[in-house]
Amino acid sequence: MGWPGSSSGATRRAPSGRPHPSIDLRNALVRRTEPARSTIWNTARRRPIAALSYERGCTTIVATEEPTPDFTIALPDERELDQNEEFCDLLIDGRSQRVRFHDYARIFEIPGLYEGLFVETLKCASPDVVAGLLAESVRAAGEDPADLRVLDFGAGNGMVAEALARTGARTFYGLDLLPEARMAALRDRPGLYVDYLADDVTTLDADDAAVLRDARLNCLVCVAALGFDDVPPAAFAAAFNYVGSPGWCAFNLRDRFVDQPGAFSQLLDRMVREGVIEETAHTRYQHRLSVAGQPLFYDAVVARKLRDIPLDWVR
C-alpha cells in the first residue's frame, strides 16, 4: 500500500467519492471586533443539547434546551503557534482565563466550550468526515452500520459517536483517560453510550476490562487523538485489541505525522505490511483552521481489522 503517505500515488477520496471540499476561508472567521485582540465567538443564549435514546431498529434524537454559560473566546495575535501550542483567552462570568487547546479537562468542564471553540469558531470537520468514510466502507462491504459495536477511543464529549449515530450506527462504548470527558459526554449527550469508561486502557482493572470484553466490539474509532502524545502507540494497540477480528477501525492523523517517520506512521506501516489491517478508504482533508486562520490537514483512514497487534511491537 505504501502507508498512506503522499508518495504512494493513491488518490485520496472523501466519503462521497469526490475530493473532500476545503472550507472557504473567506467565510470561516467571524468579524474581529477588537483591534488588539481577536474576539471571534460569543455565546449568550441557550443551546440545544441532543439527547439520544435507542430502540430496536431505530434511533431517536430529541433536542432539549439547557442553559450554557455566557463566554467570549478571544484568539491570540501570535501567528506562528504550532498546533499543540495553541490557546485562547476565555472571558466567562466576567473573569478572563487562558486555556490551552490541549487542556481538554478544562475545556470539557464548561458546557458548550468545545463546540464553540473547535466547531463553530475553527470549523472542525473531523467527526463527520471520519464517520462518513467509515459508513461508506461498511456499506460497500455489504454490511449495515447499525450492526457496528463501536469502541470510541479518546471519546471526549461524544461528538464522534453522535456523528456515527447520524450514519446509522447505534451501539457505542466510550473510553477516555479523562474523567472530565466522561462527565461532559454524560452531560451533553445522555443515553448515547451503553457504557463510558474513564481509565487508562493499558491498565484497566478487571471490571472495566470485562465491560469491553463482554461488549463484543467490532469497530474501533479514534478521532483527533493520535500523534500529539495524547495516545501513545501502546494505548492504541491495547484499545485496538479489544475489537474482534474481522472488524473495522477508523482514525485520523495529522498530515505531517503521516508524511514524516514517527512512532505512529511506523506502527501503521507495519500493521499494513504484516496483515493486521487492510485499508479500505483514505482521504486527506481539512480538519479545522488554526488560530491564524490557516487550514490544518489530516488524513482519515478506514481499514478492516484482520488480527490483533502483537504487543511486543509497542514495547
N, C-alpha and C positions, 0 to 999 in steps of 0.2 A: 504494500500500500504506500509505503513511504510515509510514516506517521505524519499526520496531516500538516506538513509544512508547505510553504509556498513553492518549494521546488518539486513537489510531487507531480505537478501537471494536472491534478484533478480539478474539475470545475466545482466550485462550492455553490450550493443551491439553497434557497430559502424553502420553507415548508411548502410554498405554492409551486415549487419547481422553477421559479424565476429568481434572479438575483435579488437578495433582500434589499429593499429600498433604504437609503440613508435618510435620517431625519433632516428636514430642511432647517439649517442653522439660522436662517433669517427669521424663522418664527419660533425658535426654540427657547429664547430667553425673554423673560418678561421685562418690561420697561425698568430701567435703572432710575432710582428716584433720589439718590444722594450722591453728590459729586465726589466725596471721598470714600464712599463705600458702594457696595453693590447689593442693595436691598431688593431681592427678587421674588420673594414669595411670602405671603401673609395669610394666615387663617384666622378668621374671626367669625366663624359660623359653626353650625352643627354639621357633622359629617356622617353620611350614611355608612354604617358598618354592616358588612354582609354576614348574615347568619345562615349557615348551611345545615340542612337536615337531609337524611338519606332514607330512602325506602327501597325495597327490592325493585330494581329496574328503572329507577328514576332518581334524579337529584333535584331538590327544591331549594332555591336560593331566595331568602327573604331579606329585604333591606329594612333595617331598623335605624332609628335616629338616636344617636348617642352624642353627648357633648364632648368636644375635644378642647384642650387648652388653646388659648389665643397665643400665637407665636409669630415672630418675624425671623426669617432666615436672611442673613447677610453674608455673601461670599467675599473672600479676601481679594485684595488688589494684586497679590502675588501671582504672576503669570507662569512661573516655571516650577510649580509644585509637581512632584511625582504623584501618581495615583494614591500610593499608600501614605502620602504626607498631607493630603487634602483635609481641609477643615472648614467650618463655617462659624460665624458668631450668631448665637441664638438669643433673641430677646423674648423672654417668657415671663409673664406676671410682673412686668416692669423691671426685670433684672436681666442683665446680659451675661452670657457664659459662652466660652469657646468649646466647641465639640468637634473632635476628630472624626472623620468619616468612618474610620475603622474602630471607633469606640461604640461597638454595637450595643453593648449593655446599656449605655446611657441613652442611645437613640431609641431603643425598644421601650424604655421606661416611659416615654412621652407619647401618648396616643396620637397617631396621625403624622408624627415627625418623619418616620421612614418613608412613607408615601409622599409627603410634602417635599422632602429633600430630593430623594432619588427618582421618583416617578414624575411628579408634577414639575419640579424645577429642572432636573438634569435629564429627564426623558429616558429613563431606564426602560429598555425593551426586552431584557433577557428572559423574564418569566414566560412571556407569550411566545418568544422565538423558540426557546427550548421545548416548551410544551407542544407547540405546533409541529415541530420537527419530529418529536417522539410519536405523536399521534399519527402523523403521516406514515412513518415507518411501520408502526404496528398494523395499520390498516393495509398497507402494501403487502404485508406478510400474511394477509387473510385473517388477522386476529382483531379483536374488539378492545378498544381502550378501557371499556367497562370491566374487563377481566384483569386489568393490571392491579397488582397489590404492591403499592409503591412505598419504598423507604425514602423519605425526603430527608436527605443528609445535609446538615447545615441548614435546617429548615427555616430558621429565623421566625418571622411573624406569620408565615403561612402563605405568602404571595404566590410562590411557585405551585404549591398544591392547589390553590384556588384557580390558577391558570390551567392546570391539568384537569380540574373538575369541569371547566368550560369545554374541554375537548371530549368529555365523556367518561373519564376516569372517576372512580368513586371510593376507592379504599386506600387510605393514607396512614402511614405511621411516621411521625416526626422524630427527628433526633438532632439535637444541637448541644454543644458544650455549655451554652449559657442558660441559666435558669431564667434570666430576663427574656430570652427569646421564647421559651415555653410560655411564660406569663403573657407575653404580647400575643402569641397565637391563640391562646385560650380566650383572651380578652377581645381580640379583634375579629376572630373567625371561629366562634364557638361551634362545636359539632363537626368541624372539618376533619379532624383526625380521630381515628379509632383509639390511638394512644400517642402520647408525645413524651419522649424521654429527654431529660436534661442531664447528660452524662458524657464522659469520655468513652468513646466506642472501643478503645483499646483496653479499658479496664472496667468493663461493665460488671456489676455484681450479678449474682446468679439469677435474681428475679428479673432484672432488666434484660439479660441475655435470653432468658426463657421467653419473654414477650416477643422478641424479634425472631427467635427460632420457631415459635408457635404461629407466627403471623403468615407463614407460607408466602414469603415475599418473592416476587418475580421481576422486580424492577427497582433499580437504584437511580435516583435523580439527585444531582449536586450542582447547584447554580450559584455562581458568583462567590464561591468559597475556596477555590483552588488557586495555588500559585503565590499567595501573599503570606505564607506561614500560618494562615488560619487553620488549614487542614494539612498536616504532614502526610507524606505518602503512606506511612504505616497505618494512619487512621483511615485513609481512603480504602486501603486494602482490607482492613477489618470490616468496614461497612459493606464493601463490595461482596465480601464472602458470606454475608448473611443472606444474600439473594441466591435463589436456587438456579440451577443450570438445567436446561437452557433458560435464559431470562433476557432482560433488557437493561441497558444503562444509558443514561443521557446526562451530559455535563457540559460545562463551558469553561474556557480558559483564555486568559488574556493573550492576544496575538503574539506578543514578544516572548511569552513562555513557550509557545508552540514553535516559533521560528528559531529560537536560540536554545542550545543544550541546557538542560536543567533537570532537577530531580523528577518532575512530573512528566516532561516530554520524554525522558529516557524510560521511565516506567511504562508509559503508554505505548511507546515504540516496542518495548519488549512484550507487552500484552498482546499486541497485534502479531508480532513476529513469531511468538511461541503459542499462538492459538488460544489465548484466554478470551479475546473478544474478536468479533468480526464487524467492522464498520459498515453501517447501512446508510448513514446520512451525515453530511458535514457542510457547514456553511460558515463563512466569515461575515460578520455583521456589526453594526454599530450598537454596542452595549449601552452606552449613555454618553453624555457630554462631560468634559472635565470642568473644573471651576472656571477655566479660561474660555469656555465655550467651544473647545475643540473635541472632535469625535474620539472616543476610545473604542477600539475594535477588539472583539473577542471571537473565538472560534467555538461554535456549538457542534457537538458530536453525539450521534446516536449509534449504538452498537448492540449486537446480540452478545450476551454473555454465554460463553461455551464451557468455562470451568473456573474454579477459584484461582486467585492469585497466590502462588506459593509465598508464605510469609518470610522465607529467607531472602526473597527479593528486596524486602524493605527494611531489613535489619541493619 
